Amino acid sequence: MSPVLHNPQPLESVRRVVVGHDERGNAVVQSNELMYNEDMAIVPGAKSSAIWVTIDGLPTNDTNSMEDGATRVIEPSENYGLVPTRGTNVRSTDLAPGAITPMHRTSSVDYNILVEGEIVLITEDGAETHLRNPGDTVVQKGTMHAWRNPGASWARWVSVLISAEPAVVNGRVLHPEFHRPQ
């Protein structure tokens, strides 16, 4: 029997926070829960949990294996340079202790996974959700939000941003926004 099967799972369950909109179009945390891992039958010693799955396709057709995707330019007019209009962006973000990002929204679905340190998700109504454990995940569905590092050390998270149609709440289209610091 493999030694890995004798070692208990040392990692905490991944926390998933899903942010959507209320009837006024404001960002709200729709769910905030632990995602419990299950044994993977095909990989002894591995556990897995589905955090968020989409099955309706992507607008990307990136089959050019010769080009380095990291060198592609996302125009500033495209969701403030964060998400190409028809594509995806996987990015790592480091945030200094005490730093806060501007409140912003992109036309995208974003998977944000905490890797190091701690960060606070802030929605436009001032609600805060504190992410403390590596693997904590926030799913942004075209919502207004900001990030703050409340810790004494740098924080890092990895984001997968997938272009999407703008969110629509009660017939109102929620276009990309970026509130610059005053």
MDTraj code that builds the backbone (N, CA, C; nanometers):
import mdtraj as md
import numpy as np

residues = "MET SER PRO VAL LEU HIS ASN PRO GLN PRO LEU GLU SER VAL ARG ARG VAL VAL VAL GLY HIS ASP GLU ARG GLY ASN ALA VAL VAL GLN SER ASN GLU LEU MET TYR ASN GLU ASP MET ALA ILE VAL PRO GLY ALA LYS SER SER ALA ILE TRP VAL THR ILE ASP GLY LEU PRO THR ASN ASP THR ASN SER MET GLU ASP GLY ALA THR ARG VAL ILE GLU PRO SER GLU ASN TYR GLY LEU VAL PRO THR ARG GLY THR ASN VAL ARG SER THR ASP LEU ALA PRO GLY ALA ILE THR PRO MET HIS ARG THR SER SER VAL ASP TYR ASN ILE LEU VAL GLU GLY GLU ILE VAL LEU ILE THR GLU ASP GLY ALA GLU THR HIS LEU ARG ASN PRO GLY ASP THR VAL VAL GLN LYS GLY THR MET HIS ALA TRP ARG ASN PRO GLY ALA SER TRP ALA ARG TRP VAL SER VAL LEU ILE SER ALA GLU PRO ALA VAL VAL ASN GLY ARG VAL LEU HIS PRO GLU PHE HIS ARG PRO GLN".split()
xyz = np.array([
    [0.0844, -0.1180, 0.0000],
    [0.0000, 0.0000, 0.0000],
    [0.0888, 0.1242, 0.0000],
    [0.0532, 0.2226, -0.0767],
    [0.1297, 0.3458, -0.0894],
    [0.1297, 0.4245, 0.0414],
    [0.2458, 0.4859, 0.0798],
    [0.2515, 0.5659, 0.2021],
    [0.1526, 0.6825, 0.2013],
    [0.1198, 0.7355, 0.0837],
    [0.0282, 0.8491, 0.0780],
    [-0.1089, 0.8127, 0.1341],
    [-0.1484, 0.6873, 0.1250],
    [-0.2787, 0.6455, 0.1753],
    [-0.2841, 0.6436, 0.3274],
    [-0.1682, 0.6440, 0.3939],
    [-0.1632, 0.6427, 0.5398],
    [-0.1571, 0.7829, 0.5983],
    [-0.1361, 0.8834, 0.5153],
    [-0.1272, 1.0206, 0.5642],
    [-0.2643, 1.0867, 0.5594],
    [-0.3110, 1.1410, 0.6727],
    [-0.4401, 1.2094, 0.6698],
    [-0.4323, 1.3359, 0.5843],
    [-0.5444, 1.3778, 0.5327],
    [-0.5503, 1.4988, 0.4503],
    [-0.5190, 1.6191, 0.5392],
    [-0.4042, 1.6884, 0.5162],
    [-0.3653, 1.7990, 0.6032],
    [-0.4307, 1.9323, 0.5661],
    [-0.4905, 1.9417, 0.4505],
    [-0.5433, 2.0698, 0.4041],
    [-0.6877, 2.0901, 0.4481],
    [-0.7194, 2.2138, 0.4794],
    [-0.8559, 2.2487, 0.5176],
    [-0.9468, 2.2447, 0.3955],
    [-1.0753, 2.2257, 0.4180],
    [-1.1719, 2.2304, 0.3079],
    [-1.1681, 2.3684, 0.2439],
    [-1.1894, 2.3729, 0.1141],
    [-1.1910, 2.4989, 0.0403],
    [-1.3214, 2.5714, 0.0709],
    [-1.3106, 2.6995, 0.0985],
    [-1.4288, 2.7822, 0.1216],
    [-1.4662, 2.8506, -0.0083],
    [-1.5933, 2.8455, -0.0457],
    [-1.6414, 2.9082, -0.1688],
    [-1.7415, 3.0170, -0.1333],
    [-1.7174, 3.1365, -0.1865],
    [-1.8088, 3.2488, -0.1712],
    [-1.8579, 3.2845, -0.3111],
    [-1.9889, 3.2800, -0.3329],
    [-2.0473, 3.3150, -0.4623],
    [-2.1181, 3.4485, -0.4461],
    [-2.0818, 3.5462, -0.5306],
    [-2.1380, 3.6806, -0.5237],
    [-2.2255, 3.7040, -0.6459],
    [-2.3487, 3.7433, -0.6231],
    [-2.4426, 3.7750, -0.7307],
    [-2.5037, 3.9119, -0.7070],
    [-2.6263, 3.9313, -0.7504],
    [-2.6924, 4.0615, -0.7382],
    [-2.8248, 4.0482, -0.6648],
    [-2.8603, 4.1520, -0.5903],
    [-2.9947, 4.1573, -0.5344],
    [-3.0872, 4.2214, -0.6372],
    [-3.2124, 4.2424, -0.6009],
    [-3.3099, 4.2947, -0.6959],
    [-3.2800, 4.4376, -0.7397],
    [-3.1915, 4.5090, -0.6688],
    [-3.1518, 4.6447, -0.7084],
    [-3.0263, 4.6442, -0.7950],
    [-2.9679, 4.5274, -0.8135],
    [-2.8463, 4.5185, -0.8927],
    [-2.7193, 4.5329, -0.8117],
    [-2.7310, 4.5336, -0.6784],
    [-2.6133, 4.5438, -0.5924],
    [-2.5531, 4.4059, -0.5684],
    [-2.4230, 4.4034, -0.5506],
    [-2.3550, 4.2773, -0.5226],
    [-2.3959, 4.2249, -0.3860],
    [-2.4236, 4.0945, -0.3817],
    [-2.4553, 4.0282, -0.2557],
    [-2.3889, 3.8911, -0.2548],
    [-2.3475, 3.8491, -0.1369],
    [-2.2944, 3.7141, -0.1216],
    [-2.4134, 3.6193, -0.1228],
    [-2.4192, 3.5327, -0.2245],
    [-2.5303, 3.4387, -0.2387],
    [-2.5057, 3.3091, -0.1625],
    [-2.3812, 3.2689, -0.1539],
    [-2.3484, 3.1518, -0.0730],
    [-2.2068, 3.1673, -0.0214],
    [-2.1838, 3.1104, 0.0952],
    [-2.0557, 3.1197, 0.1633],
    [-2.0436, 2.9889, 0.2402],
    [-1.9729, 2.8918, 0.1811],
    [-1.9757, 2.7584, 0.2387],
    [-1.8453, 2.6836, 0.2157],
    [-1.8259, 2.5809, 0.2980],
    [-1.7128, 2.4916, 0.2790],
    [-1.7493, 2.3874, 0.1746],
    [-1.6544, 2.3602, 0.0872],
    [-1.6718, 2.2575, -0.0152],
    [-1.5903, 2.1362, 0.0303],
    [-1.6577, 2.0308, 0.0684],
    [-1.5894, 1.9144, 0.1236],
    [-1.5360, 1.8245, 0.0134],
    [-1.4101, 1.7855, 0.0292],
    [-1.3446, 1.7004, -0.0692],
    [-1.3934, 1.5568, -0.0582],
    [-1.3933, 1.4889, -0.1724],
    [-1.4268, 1.3472, -0.1782],
    [-1.3095, 1.2737, -0.2413],
    [-1.2915, 1.1480, -0.2015],
    [-1.1850, 1.0671, -0.2603],
    [-1.2055, 1.0568, -0.4108],
    [-1.0958, 1.0670, -0.4849],
    [-1.1001, 1.0477, -0.6301],
    [-1.0677, 0.9014, -0.6576],
    [-1.1646, 0.8289, -0.7076],
    [-1.1475, 0.6854, -0.7309],
    [-1.0324, 0.6564, -0.8260],
    [-1.0104, 0.7435, -0.9241],
    [-0.9074, 0.7166, -1.0245],
    [-0.7686, 0.7642, -0.9829],
    [-0.7579, 0.8346, -0.8686],
    [-0.6276, 0.8829, -0.8211],
    [-0.6154, 0.8501, -0.6727],
    [-0.5565, 0.7357, -0.6382],
    [-0.5419, 0.6989, -0.4975],
    [-0.4682, 0.8072, -0.4188],
    [-0.5201, 0.8397, -0.3012],
    [-0.4578, 0.9407, -0.2176],
    [-0.4960, 1.0828, -0.2536],
    [-0.5810, 1.1021, -0.3530],
    [-0.6229, 1.2370, -0.3930],
    [-0.7684, 1.2598, -0.3551],
    [-0.7990, 1.3839, -0.3221],
    [-0.9357, 1.4252, -0.2917],
    [-0.9670, 1.5470, -0.3769],
    [-1.0945, 1.5650, -0.4086],
    [-1.1323, 1.6747, -0.4966],
    [-1.2718, 1.7242, -0.4629],
    [-1.2976, 1.8496, -0.4960],
    [-1.4333, 1.9036, -0.4871],
    [-1.4549, 1.9991, -0.6034],
    [-1.5746, 1.9979, -0.6576],
    [-1.6094, 2.0931, -0.7628],
    [-1.6439, 2.2251, -0.6955],
    [-1.5787, 2.3336, -0.7392],
    [-1.6060, 2.4654, -0.6833],
    [-1.7098, 2.5375, -0.7679],
    [-1.6925, 2.5375, -0.8995],
    [-1.7886, 2.5982, -0.9915],
    [-1.7621, 2.5399, -1.1286],
    [-1.8644, 2.4979, -1.1974],
    [-1.8500, 2.4374, -1.3293],
    [-1.9434, 2.5081, -1.4260],
    [-1.8930, 2.5419, -1.5438],
    [-1.9783, 2.5925, -1.6509],
    [-1.9700, 2.4936, -1.7661],
    [-2.0815, 2.4720, -1.8332],
    [-2.0840, 2.3749, -1.9429],
    [-2.1422, 2.4335, -2.0704],
    [-2.1631, 2.5661, -2.0720],
    [-2.2275, 2.6269, -2.1887],
    [-2.1289, 2.6869, -2.2874],
    [-2.0021, 2.6510, -2.2775],
    [-1.9033, 2.6946, -2.3757],
    [-1.8298, 2.8206, -2.3372],
    [-1.7249, 2.8480, -2.4100],
    [-1.6444, 2.9687, -2.3920],
    [-1.6378, 3.0439, -2.5242],
    [-1.6181, 3.1735, -2.5202],
    [-1.6051, 3.2478, -2.6455],
    [-1.4645, 3.2428, -2.7044],
    [-1.3744, 3.1649, -2.6453],
    [-1.2374, 3.1621, -2.6945],
    [-1.2147, 3.0466, -2.7916],
    [-1.1235, 3.0670, -2.8836],
    [-1.0818, 2.9628, -2.9770],
    [-0.9302, 2.9732, -2.9889],
    [-0.8626, 2.9528, -2.8766],
    [-0.7179, 2.9711, -2.8693],
    [-0.6485, 2.8394, -2.9006],
    [-0.6185, 2.8188, -3.0275],
    [-0.5520, 2.6950, -3.0679],
    [-0.4118, 2.7200, -3.1205],
    [-0.3611, 2.8418, -3.1054],
    [-0.2276, 2.8754, -3.1546],
    [-0.1255, 2.8441, -3.0459],
    [-0.0643, 2.7271, -3.0546],
    [0.0299, 2.6852, -2.9513],
    [0.1665, 2.7510, -2.9649],
    [0.1883, 2.8274, -3.0707],
    [0.3189, 2.8908, -3.0919],
    [0.3300, 3.0260, -3.0217],
    [0.2203, 3.0886, -2.9901],
    [0.2227, 3.2212, -2.9295],
    [0.2195, 3.2103, -2.7775],
    [0.3022, 3.2905, -2.7108],
    [0.3027, 3.2959, -2.5650],
    [0.1848, 3.3817, -2.5207],
    [0.0851, 3.3197, -2.4616],
    [-0.0349, 3.3918, -2.4199],
    [-0.0080, 3.5037, -2.3217],
    [0.1016, 3.4944, -2.2455],
    [0.1330, 3.5992, -2.1482],
    [0.1751, 3.7289, -2.2154],
    [0.2106, 3.7215, -2.3435],
    [0.2543, 3.8430, -2.4132],
    [0.1399, 3.9136, -2.4846],
    [0.0222, 3.8548, -2.4831],
    [-0.0922, 3.9177, -2.5497],
    [-0.1356, 4.0420, -2.4725],
    [-0.1713, 4.1458, -2.5462],
    [-0.2140, 4.2713, -2.4853],
    [-0.3660, 4.2735, -2.4744],
    [-0.4139, 4.3046, -2.3551],
    [-0.5574, 4.3275, -2.3356],
    [-0.5754, 4.4784, -2.3372],
    [-0.6496, 4.5274, -2.4332],
    [-0.6682, 4.6715, -2.4474],
    [-0.7360, 4.7293, -2.3232],
    [-0.6934, 4.8499, -2.2815],
    [-0.7560, 4.9136, -2.1644],
    [-0.9072, 4.9295, -2.1788],
    [-0.9553, 4.9426, -2.3028],
    [-1.0997, 4.9579, -2.3242],
    [-1.1758, 4.8280, -2.2996],
    [-1.1045, 4.7176, -2.2881],
    [-1.1670, 4.5874, -2.2648],
    [-1.1679, 4.5572, -2.1149],
    [-1.2769, 4.5928, -2.0484],
    [-1.2881, 4.5630, -1.9053],
    [-1.1671, 4.6132, -1.8273],
    [-1.1237, 4.7355, -1.8596],
    [-1.0131, 4.8018, -1.7894],
    [-0.8828, 4.7231, -1.7973],
    [-0.8640, 4.6520, -1.9073],
    [-0.7407, 4.5778, -1.9292],
    [-0.7315, 4.4481, -1.8508],
    [-0.8402, 4.4085, -1.7865],
    [-0.8383, 4.2866, -1.7059],
    [-0.8880, 4.1630, -1.7798],
    [-0.9854, 4.1812, -1.8695],
    [-1.0461, 4.0672, -1.9383],
    [-1.0640, 4.1020, -2.0849],
    [-1.0094, 4.0202, -2.1755],
    [-1.0354, 4.0467, -2.3171],
    [-1.1843, 4.0271, -2.3468],
    [-1.2350, 4.1012, -2.4436],
    [-1.3774, 4.0938, -2.4760],
    [-1.4205, 3.9520, -2.5097],
    [-1.3371, 3.8771, -2.5794],
    [-1.3706, 3.7391, -2.6152],
    [-1.2545, 3.6484, -2.5755],
    [-1.2465, 3.6161, -2.4480],
    [-1.1380, 3.5294, -2.4056],
    [-1.1288, 3.5170, -2.2553],
    [-1.0134, 3.4723, -2.2094],
    [-0.9901, 3.4494, -2.0673],
    [-0.8589, 3.5131, -2.0250],
    [-0.8422, 3.5292, -1.8952],
    [-0.7176, 3.5794, -1.8393],
    [-0.6953, 3.5093, -1.7063],
    [-0.5835, 3.4401, -1.6924],
    [-0.5433, 3.3817, -1.5653],
    [-0.4325, 3.4703, -1.5125],
    [-0.4511, 3.5220, -1.3909],
    [-0.3527, 3.6174, -1.3392],
    [-0.3277, 3.5944, -1.1909],
    [-0.2095, 3.6316, -1.1490],
    [-0.1726, 3.6297, -1.0086],
    [-0.1654, 3.7740, -0.9619],
    [-0.2194, 3.8013, -0.8455],
    [-0.2183, 3.9366, -0.7907],
    [-0.1552, 3.9339, -0.6529],
    [-0.0590, 4.0204, -0.6285],
    [0.0018, 4.0376, -0.4969],
    [-0.0456, 4.1710, -0.4412],
    [-0.0832, 4.1749, -0.3135],
    [-0.1336, 4.2968, -0.2510],
    [-0.0590, 4.3212, -0.1210],
    [-0.0030, 4.4407, -0.1074],
    [0.0766, 4.4765, 0.0101],
    [-0.0113, 4.4863, 0.1350],
    [0.0481, 4.4708, 0.2527],
    [-0.0285, 4.4853, 0.3773],
    [-0.0963, 4.6222, 0.3826],
    [-0.2246, 4.6223, 0.4159],
    [-0.3001, 4.7467, 0.4277],
    [-0.3509, 4.8032, 0.2966],
    [-0.3082, 4.7495, 0.1838],
    [-0.3489, 4.8028, 0.0532],
    [-0.4918, 4.7603, 0.0208],
    [-0.5576, 4.8400, -0.0637],
    [-0.6939, 4.8112, -0.1070],
    [-0.7054, 4.8450, -0.2548],
    [-0.7777, 4.7634, -0.3301],
    [-0.7983, 4.7919, -0.4723],
    [-0.9185, 4.8843, -0.4877],
    [-0.9288, 4.9534, -0.6003],
    [-1.0501, 5.0314, -0.6263],
    [-1.1707, 4.9382, -0.6435],
    [-1.2886, 4.9897, -0.6142],
    [-1.4127, 4.9165, -0.6398],
    [-1.4267, 4.9051, -0.7913],
    [-1.4597, 4.7851, -0.8401],
    [-1.4675, 4.7655, -0.9843],
    [-1.5597, 4.6496, -1.0213],
    [-1.5993, 4.6499, -1.1493],
    [-1.6797, 4.5417, -1.2058],
    [-1.6318, 4.5207, -1.3488],
    [-1.6205, 4.3953, -1.3907],
    [-1.5909, 4.3614, -1.5295],
    [-1.7025, 4.2713, -1.5816],
    [-1.7177, 4.2670, -1.7126],
    [-1.8140, 4.1748, -1.7740],
    [-1.7448, 4.0399, -1.7863],
    [-1.7484, 3.9655, -1.6768],
    [-1.6772, 3.8384, -1.6716],
    [-1.7267, 3.7561, -1.5545],
    [-1.6919, 3.6283, -1.5577],
    [-1.7030, 3.5410, -1.4417],
    [-1.5594, 3.5174, -1.3979],
    [-1.5297, 3.5469, -1.2721],
    [-1.3931, 3.5377, -1.2206],
    [-1.3875, 3.4360, -1.1078],
    [-1.2877, 3.3479, -1.1145],
    [-1.2596, 3.2554, -1.0054],
    [-1.1331, 3.3073, -0.9385],
    [-1.1430, 3.3517, -0.8135],
    [-1.0315, 3.4099, -0.7394],
    [-0.9947, 3.3159, -0.6254],
    [-0.8729, 3.2628, -0.6279],
    [-0.8308, 3.1619, -0.5314],
    [-0.7162, 3.2166, -0.4475],
    [-0.7379, 3.2243, -0.3158],
    [-0.6347, 3.2716, -0.2243],
    [-0.5218, 3.1693, -0.2177],
    [-0.3992, 3.2188, -0.2307],
    [-0.2824, 3.1313, -0.2289],
    [-0.1975, 3.1568, -0.1044],
    [-0.1838, 3.2825, -0.0658],
    [-0.0935, 3.3199, 0.0436],
    [-0.1499, 3.4403, 0.1169],
    [-0.1351, 3.4443, 0.2485],
    [-0.1793, 3.5594, 0.3267],
    [-0.3297, 3.5583, 0.3482],
    [-0.3872, 3.6777, 0.3562],
    [-0.5313, 3.6908, 0.3747],
    [-0.5794, 3.8146, 0.3004],
    [-0.7028, 3.8081, 0.2511],
    [-0.7629, 3.9220, 0.1821],
    [-0.9092, 3.9333, 0.2245],
    [-0.9625, 4.0540, 0.2078],
    [-1.1026, 4.0801, 0.2385],
    [-1.1715, 4.1224, 0.1099],
    [-1.2815, 4.0545, 0.0765],
    [-1.3680, 4.0930, -0.0348],
    [-1.4643, 4.1980, 0.0179],
    [-1.4756, 4.3109, -0.0531],
    [-1.5672, 4.4180, -0.0143],
    [-1.6663, 4.4387, -0.1282],
    [-1.7956, 4.4334, -0.0976],
    [-1.8973, 4.4623, -0.1986],
    [-1.9427, 4.6070, -0.1824],
    [-2.0166, 4.6588, -0.2811],
    [-2.0458, 4.8024, -0.2834],
    [-2.1296, 4.8504, -0.1665],
    [-2.1970, 4.7600, -0.0950],
    [-2.2734, 4.8026, 0.0226],
    [-2.1871, 4.8046, 0.1487],
    [-2.0573, 4.7759, 0.1327],
    [-1.9647, 4.7772, 0.2456],
    [-1.9499, 4.6431, 0.3151],
    [-2.0263, 4.5423, 0.2741],
    [-2.0140, 4.4097, 0.3355],
    [-1.8753, 4.3530, 0.3075],
    [-1.8198, 4.2847, 0.4070],
    [-1.6857, 4.2278, 0.3943],
    [-1.6894, 4.0779, 0.4207],
    [-1.6149, 4.0036, 0.3388],
    [-1.5972, 3.8600, 0.3563],
    [-1.4476, 3.8351, 0.3647],
    [-1.4029, 3.7831, 0.4782],
    [-1.2604, 3.7660, 0.5066],
    [-1.2151, 3.6273, 0.4611],
    [-1.1181, 3.6231, 0.3711],
    [-1.0593, 3.4972, 0.3255],
    [-0.9264, 3.4790, 0.3963],
    [-0.9113, 3.3663, 0.4657],
    [-0.7927, 3.3450, 0.5485],
    [-0.7110, 3.2217, 0.5104],
    [-0.7750, 3.1245, 0.4457],
    [-0.7083, 2.9969, 0.4205],
    [-0.6725, 2.9803, 0.2742],
    [-0.5482, 2.9383, 0.2449],
    [-0.5143, 2.9089, 0.1055],
    [-0.6186, 2.8139, 0.0475],
    [-0.6655, 2.8471, -0.0719],
    [-0.7707, 2.7686, -0.1352],
    [-0.9079, 2.8316, -0.1220],
    [-0.9271, 2.9257, -0.0269],
    [-1.0546, 2.9975, -0.0207],
    [-1.0790, 3.0597, -0.1573],
    [-1.2004, 3.0487, -0.2076],
    [-1.2316, 3.0884, -0.3450],
    [-1.3527, 3.1802, -0.3487],
    [-1.3415, 3.2887, -0.4245],
    [-1.4538, 3.3793, -0.4488],
    [-1.4895, 3.3699, -0.5963],
    [-1.6168, 3.3451, -0.6254],
    [-1.6669, 3.3449, -0.7624],
    [-1.7396, 3.4770, -0.7831],
    [-1.6843, 3.5625, -0.8699],
    [-1.7447, 3.6924, -0.9019],
    [-1.8254, 3.6763, -1.0290],
    [-1.9522, 3.7155, -1.0257],
    [-2.0390, 3.7041, -1.1428],
    [-2.0755, 3.8440, -1.1915],
    [-1.9753, 3.9186, -1.2398],
    [-1.9982, 4.0524, -1.2925],
    [-2.0409, 4.1516, -1.1863],
    [-1.9919, 4.1346, -1.0624],
    [-2.0352, 4.2183, -0.9508],
    [-1.9323, 4.3244, -0.9145],
    [-1.9802, 4.4333, -0.8517],
    [-1.8911, 4.5369, -0.7993],
    [-1.8204, 4.4808, -0.6763],
    [-1.6902, 4.5061, -0.6689],
    [-1.6142, 4.4564, -0.5551],
    [-1.4790, 4.5261, -0.5466],
    [-1.4173, 4.5119, -0.4313],
    [-1.2799, 4.5564, -0.4089],
    [-1.2136, 4.4513, -0.3204],
    [-1.0811, 4.4593, -0.3105],
    [-1.0039, 4.3676, -0.2267],
    [-0.9203, 4.4499, -0.1293],
    [-0.9052, 4.4001, -0.0058],
    [-0.8209, 4.4660, 0.0941],
    [-0.7350, 4.3606, 0.1617],
    [-0.6099, 4.3962, 0.1879],
    [-0.5206, 4.3071, 0.2615],
    [-0.5140, 4.3562, 0.4058],
    [-0.5790, 4.2853, 0.5000],
    [-0.5776, 4.3278, 0.6394],
    [-0.4571, 4.2753, 0.7174],
    [-0.3760, 4.1935, 0.6531],
    [-0.2674, 4.1251, 0.7222],
    [-0.1402, 4.2071, 0.7347],
    [-0.0429, 4.1477, 0.8018],
    [0.0871, 4.2112, 0.8219],
    [0.1873, 4.1691, 0.7149],
    [0.1464, 4.0804, 0.6255],
    [0.2357, 4.0369, 0.5182],
    [0.1616, 4.0451, 0.3846],
    [0.2363, 4.0349, 0.2765],
    [0.1772, 4.0392, 0.1429],
    [0.0779, 3.9253, 0.1253],
    [-0.0232, 3.9491, 0.0431],
    [-0.1211, 3.8452, 0.0086],
    [-0.1124, 3.8189, -0.1412],
    [-0.1416, 3.6967, -0.1800],
    [-0.1434, 3.6602, -0.3224],
    [-0.2668, 3.5752, -0.3494],
    [-0.3331, 3.6057, -0.4625],
    [-0.4397, 3.5192, -0.5107],
    [-0.4261, 3.5029, -0.6601],
    [-0.4793, 3.3931, -0.7092],
    [-0.4788, 3.3634, -0.8520],
    [-0.6220, 3.3781, -0.9014],
    [-0.6384, 3.4464, -1.0144],
    [-0.7711, 3.4677, -1.0715],
    [-0.7791, 3.4076, -1.2103],
    [-0.8907, 3.3456, -1.2388],
    [-0.9245, 3.3010, -1.3732],
    [-1.0435, 3.3865, -1.4151],
    [-1.0233, 3.4747, -1.5131],
    [-1.1280, 3.5653, -1.5592],
    [-1.1751, 3.5194, -1.6964],
    [-1.3042, 3.4996, -1.7104],
    [-1.3629, 3.4492, -1.8343],
    [-1.4627, 3.5526, -1.8848],
    [-1.4438, 3.5989, -2.0073],
    [-1.5336, 3.7020, -2.0601],
    [-1.6780, 3.6538, -2.0585],
    [-1.7681, 3.7486, -2.0361],
    [-1.9106, 3.7169, -2.0286],
    [-1.9906, 3.8373, -2.0768],
    [-2.1154, 3.8136, -2.1051],
    [-2.2057, 3.9248, -2.1327],
    [-2.2218, 4.0042, -2.0028],
    [-2.2481, 4.1348, -2.0103],
    [-2.2710, 4.2114, -1.8873],
    [-2.3878, 4.1524, -1.8077],
    [-2.3773, 4.1588, -1.6752],
    [-2.4871, 4.1134, -1.5900],
    [-2.6091, 4.2016, -1.6152],
    [-2.7270, 4.1416, -1.6082],
    [-2.8526, 4.2152, -1.6251],
    [-2.9404, 4.1824, -1.5049],
    [-2.9850, 4.2865, -1.4330],
    [-3.0711, 4.2691, -1.3174],
    [-3.1963, 4.3537, -1.3378],
    [-3.3115, 4.2887, -1.3396],
    [-3.4394, 4.3580, -1.3625],
    [-3.4354, 4.4460, -1.4866],
    [-3.3764, 4.3942, -1.5931],
    [-3.3705, 4.4663, -1.7197],
    [-3.2608, 4.5705, -1.7282],
    [-3.1904, 4.5950, -1.6195],
    [-3.0826, 4.6945, -1.6172],
    [-2.9490, 4.6261, -1.6447],
    [-2.8783, 4.6735, -1.7473],
    [-2.7483, 4.6178, -1.7824],
    [-2.6431, 4.6785, -1.6898],
    [-2.5641, 4.5927, -1.6261],
    [-2.4588, 4.6371, -1.5342],
    [-2.3254, 4.6337, -1.6084],
    [-2.2899, 4.7464, -1.6660],
    [-2.1693, 4.7578, -1.7468],
    [-2.0447, 4.7614, -1.6580],
    [-1.9268, 4.7358, -1.7176],
    [-1.8029, 4.7473, -1.6412],
    [-1.7896, 4.8863, -1.5783],
    [-1.7359, 4.8889, -1.4565],
    [-1.7109, 5.0141, -1.3842],
    [-1.5776, 5.0027, -1.3126],
    [-1.5140, 5.1150, -1.2930],
    [-1.3874, 5.1196, -1.2199],
    [-1.3832, 5.2532, -1.1477],
    [-1.3901, 5.2520, -1.0157],
    [-1.3896, 5.3752, -0.9374],
    [-1.2462, 5.4077, -0.8978],
    [-1.1910, 5.5065, -0.9606],
    [-1.0530, 5.5457, -0.9314],
    [-1.0448, 5.6068, -0.7914],
    [-0.9335, 5.5851, -0.7214],
    [-0.9174, 5.6463, -0.5886],
    [-0.9236, 5.7984, -0.5994],
    [-0.9822, 5.8619, -0.4985],
    [-0.9969, 6.0081, -0.5010],
    [-0.8839, 6.0775, -0.4304],
])
top = md.Topology()
chain = top.add_chain()
for i, resn in enumerate(residues, 1):
    res = top.add_residue(resn, chain, resSeq=i)
    for name in ("N", "CA", "C"):
        top.add_atom(name, md.element.get_by_symbol(name[0]), res)
traj = md.Trajectory(xyz[None], top)
